[in-house]
Amino acid sequence: MGINFMLLIFIVFQIGVFLKYLQIKKQLTKDDLTKLYSRKTYNEFCKSKNSSTGVTFLLNLNNFKKVNDLYGHEEGDLVLSQTSIFLKQIFIKDEIFRISGDEFYIFSYNIKNPSDKIEKLRELFSNSFLMKKYNVSFTLGYHKKSSCISLHESLKCSDMAIAAIKKNSEIWYKEATSNFIERARRNEKIKSLLETSINNEFYAVFQPKYNLSDNTLSGAEALARWENHELKFISPAEFIPLAEKMGIVYKIDYKIAEEAIKKVASLLDKKSIKNDFRLSFNMSSETFMREDMIPYIFDLLNFYKVDGKNIEIEITETMILTNSKTTIERLEKLKEKDILISMDDFTAGYSTVGLLATLPVDIVKFDRSLILAMNEDEQKGKVIYKGLVKIMKSLGLKIVAEGIEKQEDLEFLIQNSVEYGQGFLLGKPQRDFLN
């Protein structure tokens, strides 16, 4: 009797332990709040389903943190629960996981029309009283997974798409295509190499500028180029925006400024150019606002024994508009050394025309878009160009026409007494522009 009773107690105890185990397992398997699969289950799912083909979706809620901060976690929990209900309604036969906080992961075995599901989900959010009340929406990245890529890698691709969405407020969902992934990974590689490559891999090329009245060489513009042994040629359109975000664009500007001044010194020493030849280089807003900018330029001129009249610093319209007082003070300081100042990328779209009379600027560079406007609508384009030329001449400013690629454009500029020209028709950027 005693043995049977003890056995019964042991069995009851083991059943209790097993039930507790099932409860804990369930808690680990499912998220308590949303009843969706948990991160732990996601990790196990990845191990067992790595070779599966399908679509990985990664969804982040917008404004969720504000809901928690302003209205409390109870309201935030309501938003999460509502989101889980919507996901179950749309992704009926798919695997849905709550990875963390307001981040959800969905794996769909059906690769057809993923955008249809996304649009339906958006409609649910748009019609939800709760979501409208707290202004909660979502951003979503997705990737069509093949059998040769792991689920973790596919999720990373979806995450890259989310990162791209955050940089562009005009889109709210994006597919991580193979081209997109390649560009994103290239960008990350460029970022990792950029700062350490400026001194040893960056170099200047020079695009000639001509006096259009007699077709003689009047100067050149120094432009930054980068070639890496692994990535090969890297376009300025790729590395300049990244350098600006990293706060190191001034290092590129300073590198090219020195290359330009050194080039002028060498050409003058060899008597390869006239004494009034001018070599220009660009200066970004960030660089121009640095306290060491003017001393740096002056030190370069002294070191290479170059007169200020032989260099030209190109600035942008936006620099004037955003930092007008400081910019003007620094421009006047540069002009004390006879350095010429030109306004780069000038178009008819900014309000700077009215400021030009008061700015210490010598030259205005007409952006290529003004020539393209003539090609698109010849009559209107020519009227605009002629009008801008008259304004600049009345202000005593010289003009450089950029983007000259056709003979008819060159003839139009000559007929309208534009002093200087630059473009592929006259000469492409190269290391030794005199050959």
C-alpha positions in Angstrom: 0.0 0.0 0.0 2.8 2.4 1.0 4.8 1.6 -2.1 1.8 2.2 -4.4 1.0 5.4 -2.7 4.6 6.6 -3.1 4.6 5.6 -6.8 1.3 7.5 -7.3 2.9 10.6 -5.7 6.0 10.3 -8.0 3.8 9.9 -11.1 1.7 13.0 -10.1 4.9 14.9 -9.5 6.4 13.9 -12.9 3.1 14.9 -14.6 3.3 18.3 -12.9 7.0 18.7 -14.1 6.0 17.7 -17.6 3.1 20.2 -17.7 5.3 22.9 -16.4 7.8 22.1 -19.1 5.1 22.3 -21.7 4.0 25.7 -20.3 7.6 27.0 -20.4 8.1 25.6 -23.9 5.0 27.3 -25.0 6.1 30.5 -23.5 9.4 30.2 -25.3 7.8 29.1 -28.5 5.1 31.8 -28.6 5.2 35.5 -27.7 2.9 36.0 -24.7 1.4 39.3 -25.9 0.8 38.6 -29.6 0.7 34.8 -29.6 3.1 34.9 -32.6 6.2 32.8 -32.8 9.1 34.1 -30.7 12.7 34.8 -31.6 13.8 31.4 -30.2 11.3 29.7 -32.6 12.6 31.8 -35.4 16.2 30.6 -34.7 15.1 27.0 -34.7 13.0 27.6 -37.9 16.1 29.0 -39.6 18.1 25.8 -38.8 15.4 23.5 -40.2 14.2 25.5 -43.2 17.4 27.1 -44.5 17.1 25.5 -48.0 13.4 26.6 -48.4 12.5 29.0 -51.2 10.0 31.8 -50.5 9.8 35.5 -49.5 11.2 37.0 -46.3 9.3 40.1 -45.0 10.7 42.3 -42.3 8.2 44.9 -40.9 8.9 47.8 -38.5 6.2 49.9 -37.0 6.5 53.7 -37.4 5.8 56.0 -34.3 5.5 53.0 -32.0 8.1 54.4 -29.6 6.0 57.6 -29.3 2.9 55.6 -28.4 4.9 54.0 -25.5 6.5 57.2 -24.4 3.3 59.5 -24.6 0.5 57.1 -23.9 2.1 54.2 -21.9 3.0 50.6 -22.6 -0.6 49.4 -22.2 -1.5 51.4 -25.4 1.7 50.2 -27.0 0.7 46.6 -26.3 -2.7 47.2 -27.9 -0.9 48.4 -31.1 1.3 45.3 -31.1 -1.7 43.0 -30.6 -3.6 44.7 -33.4 -0.6 44.4 -35.7 -0.4 40.6 -35.0 -4.1 40.2 -35.8 -3.6 42.1 -39.1 -0.5 39.9 -40.0 -2.5 36.7 -39.3 -5.3 37.9 -41.6 -3.0 38.7 -44.5 -0.3 36.0 -44.1 -2.7 33.1 -43.5 -0.5 30.1 -44.4 2.8 31.8 -43.7 5.2 31.7 -40.7 5.0 34.9 -38.6 7.5 35.8 -35.8 7.8 38.7 -33.4 11.5 39.2 -33.4 11.7 42.1 -30.9 9.8 45.2 -29.8 8.0 46.4 -32.9 9.9 44.2 -35.4 8.1 41.4 -37.1 9.4 38.8 -39.5 7.3 36.7 -42.0 8.4 33.9 -44.2 6.0 33.0 -47.0 6.4 29.9 -49.2 4.4 31.6 -51.9 6.7 33.9 -54.0 3.9 35.2 -56.2 2.7 38.9 -55.9 4.2 39.8 -52.5 3.2 43.4 -53.2 -0.5 42.4 -53.2 -0.2 41.2 -49.6 1.7 44.4 -48.6 -1.0 46.6 -50.1 -3.8 44.6 -48.3 -1.9 45.0 -45.0 -1.6 48.7 -45.6 -5.3 49.0 -46.2 -6.0 47.3 -42.8 -3.7 49.8 -41.1 -5.3 52.7 -42.9 -8.8 51.7 -41.9 -7.9 50.9 -38.3 -9.2 53.4 -35.7 -6.4 52.5 -33.3 -3.6 52.9 -35.8 -5.1 56.2 -37.1 -5.5 57.4 -33.5 -1.8 57.0 -32.8 -0.6 57.7 -36.4 1.0 54.2 -36.5 2.0 52.9 -39.9 4.7 50.5 -41.1 7.8 50.2 -43.3 8.5 46.8 -44.9 11.4 45.3 -46.7 11.2 42.0 -48.5 13.5 39.6 -50.3 12.8 36.7 -52.6 14.9 33.9 -51.2 16.5 31.1 -53.2 17.6 27.8 -51.9 21.3 28.8 -52.0 21.0 31.6 -49.4 20.3 31.1 -45.7 17.2 32.5 -44.0 19.4 34.8 -41.8 21.1 36.2 -45.0 17.7 36.7 -46.6 16.5 38.6 -43.5 19.6 40.8 -43.6 18.7 41.6 -47.2 15.2 42.6 -46.1 16.7 44.7 -43.4 18.9 46.5 -46.0 15.7 47.4 -47.8 14.3 48.8 -44.6 17.4 51.0 -44.2 17.0 52.3 -47.7 13.3 53.2 -47.0 14.4 55.3 -44.0 16.6 57.4 -46.3 13.7 58.0 -48.7 10.5 59.2 -47.2 8.6 58.8 -50.4 8.5 55.0 -50.2 7.2 52.7 -47.5 8.1 49.3 -48.8 10.9 48.0 -51.0 12.2 44.8 -52.5 15.8 43.8 -51.9 16.6 42.8 -55.5 20.0 41.4 -56.5 21.0 44.8 -58.0 20.0 46.6 -54.8 21.8 44.2 -52.6 25.0 44.5 -54.7 24.8 48.3 -54.5 24.1 48.3 -50.8 27.1 46.0 -50.1 29.3 48.0 -52.3 28.3 51.2 -50.4 29.2 49.5 -47.1 32.5 48.5 -48.5 33.2 52.0 -49.8 32.4 53.4 -46.3 34.8 51.0 -44.7 37.6 51.9 -47.1 37.0 55.6 -47.6 38.9 57.4 -44.9 42.1 55.3 -45.1 42.2 55.5 -48.9 42.1 59.3 -49.3 45.8 59.9 -49.0 47.1 56.9 -51.1 44.3 56.1 -53.6 42.7 59.4 -54.4 44.0 61.6 -57.2 43.1 64.6 -59.3 42.1 64.8 -62.9 41.9 68.1 -64.8 39.3 69.2 -67.2 40.4 72.1 -69.5 38.5 75.4 -69.8 38.8 77.4 -73.0 38.4 81.0 -73.9 35.6 80.7 -76.5 36.4 83.8 -78.4 39.8 82.5 -79.6 39.8 78.8 -78.6 42.8 79.2 -76.3 43.3 77.3 -73.0 42.5 79.6 -70.1 42.5 77.1 -67.2 41.3 73.8 -65.9 39.2 72.3 -63.1 40.6 69.7 -60.7 38.2 66.8 -60.0 38.5 64.1 -57.4 38.9 60.5 -58.6 39.3 57.2 -56.7 40.5 53.8 -57.8 40.7 50.9 -55.4 42.5 47.6 -56.1 39.4 45.7 -55.0 36.4 47.9 -56.1 38.2 49.4 -59.1 36.9 52.8 -60.2 34.6 54.5 -57.6 32.5 57.4 -58.9 32.4 60.7 -57.0 28.6 60.3 -57.1 29.2 57.3 -54.8 31.9 58.5 -52.5 31.1 62.2 -52.0 27.7 61.7 -50.3 29.2 59.1 -48.1 32.1 61.3 -47.2 29.7 64.1 -46.3 27.7 61.8 -44.0 30.9 60.6 -42.4 32.1 64.2 -41.8 35.3 63.7 -43.8 34.6 65.4 -47.1 37.0 68.1 -46.1 39.9 65.6 -46.3 39.0 65.0 -50.0 38.7 68.8 -50.7 42.0 69.5 -49.1 43.7 66.6 -51.0 42.4 67.9 -54.3 43.2 71.5 -53.4 46.8 70.5 -52.8 46.9 68.5 -56.1 45.7 71.5 -58.0 48.1 74.0 -56.5 51.0 71.6 -56.9 50.0 71.1 -60.6 49.9 74.9 -61.2 53.4 75.2 -59.7 54.7 72.5 -61.9 53.2 73.8 -65.1 54.4 77.4 -64.4 57.9 76.1 -63.6 58.0 74.3 -67.0 56.4 77.3 -68.7 53.7 75.0 -70.1 51.0 77.6 -69.4 50.5 81.3 -69.5 51.0 83.4 -66.4 47.3 84.2 -66.2 46.3 80.5 -66.3 43.8 79.5 -63.5 43.3 76.1 -62.0 40.1 75.7 -60.0 38.9 73.2 -57.4 35.7 72.7 -55.6 35.1 73.5 -51.9 32.1 72.0 -50.1 30.0 73.9 -47.6 31.3 71.7 -44.7 34.9 72.4 -45.7 34.4 76.1 -46.3 33.0 76.5 -42.8 36.1 75.0 -41.1 38.3 77.4 -39.2 41.4 76.0 -40.7 40.3 76.3 -44.3 41.8 79.7 -45.2 45.1 79.1 -43.3 45.3 75.7 -45.1 44.9 77.3 -48.6 47.3 80.1 -47.8 49.9 77.7 -46.5 49.7 75.7 -49.7 50.2 78.8 -51.8 53.3 79.7 -49.8 54.7 76.2 -49.8 54.4 75.7 -53.6 55.2 79.4 -54.3 52.0 80.0 -56.3 50.2 83.3 -56.7 46.5 83.5 -55.7 45.7 84.8 -59.2 46.5 81.3 -60.6 43.8 79.5 -58.6 40.1 79.7 -58.5 37.8 78.3 -55.7 34.4 77.0 -56.8 31.6 77.3 -54.3 27.8 76.5 -54.6 24.7 78.6 -54.5 23.4 76.7 -51.4 26.5 77.8 -49.5 25.6 81.4 -50.0 22.0 80.8 -49.1 22.7 78.9 -45.8 25.7 80.7 -44.5 25.7 84.0 -46.3 27.4 86.3 -43.7 30.2 83.9 -42.8 30.7 82.8 -46.4 31.0 86.4 -47.6 33.6 87.2 -44.9 35.7 84.2 -45.9 35.4 84.9 -49.6 36.6 88.5 -49.1 39.6 87.1 -47.1 40.5 84.8 -50.0 40.2 87.6 -52.5 42.8 89.6 -50.5 45.3 87.0 -52.0 43.9 87.6 -55.5 42.2 84.2 -55.5 39.3 84.2 -57.9 35.9 82.9 -56.8 33.4 81.2 -59.0 29.8 80.1 -58.3 29.5 76.5 -59.5 26.4 74.7 -60.8 24.4 77.9 -61.3 20.9 77.4 -62.6 17.8 79.5 -63.1 16.1 77.7 -60.2 17.6 79.5 -57.2 17.1 83.0 -55.8 20.8 83.8 -55.8 20.5 86.0 -58.9 19.4 88.9 -56.8 22.4 88.4 -54.4 25.1 88.3 -57.1 25.4 92.2 -57.1 26.6 92.1 -53.5 28.7 88.9 -53.5 32.5 88.9 -53.9 32.2 86.5 -56.9 34.2 86.8 -60.1 32.8 84.0 -62.3 29.5 82.2 -62.6 29.5 78.6 -64.0 26.3 77.9 -65.8 25.2 74.3 -65.0 24.8 71.8 -67.9 21.1 71.7 -67.2 20.8 75.1 -68.9 22.2 73.6 -72.1 20.0 70.6 -71.8 17.0 72.9 -71.4 17.8 74.3 -74.8 17.9 70.8 -76.3 14.5 69.9 -74.8 12.7 73.2 -75.7 15.0 75.2 -78.0 13.0 78.4 -78.0 12.4 78.8 -74.3 15.8 77.4 -73.4 17.6 79.9 -75.5 15.5 82.8 -74.1 16.5 81.8 -70.5 20.1 81.3 -71.4 20.4 84.7 -73.2 18.6 86.4 -70.4 21.0 85.0 -67.8 24.0 86.0 -69.9 22.8 89.6 -70.0 22.3 89.7 -66.3 25.7 88.4 -65.5 27.4 90.7 -68.0 25.5 93.7 -66.5 26.9 92.7 -63.1 30.5 92.5 -64.5 30.7 88.8 -64.0 32.5 86.3 -66.3 30.6 83.2 -67.4 31.8 79.6 -67.8 29.4 77.3 -69.7 29.6 73.8 -68.4 28.5 70.6 -70.3 29.4 71.6 -73.8 29.0 68.3 -75.8 27.6 69.4 -79.2 29.0 71.7 -81.8 25.7 73.6 -82.2 25.7 74.4 -78.4 29.3 75.7 -78.7 28.3 77.9 -81.7 25.3 79.3 -79.7 27.6 80.2 -76.8 30.1 81.9 -79.0 27.4 83.9 -80.7 26.1 85.1 -77.3 29.6 86.2 -76.1 29.9 83.6 -73.3 33.6 84.0 -72.3 34.6 80.5 -71.2 33.6 76.9 -71.9 34.1 73.5 -70.5 32.8 70.1 -71.6 33.5 66.8 -73.3 33.5 68.5 -76.7 36.5 70.7 -75.6 38.3 68.2 -73.4 37.6 65.3 -71.0 39.0 65.2 -67.4 42.4 63.5 -67.4 45.6 63.5 -65.3 47.6 65.3 -67.9 45.2 67.6 -69.8 48.0 69.2 -71.9 48.8 66.1 -73.9 
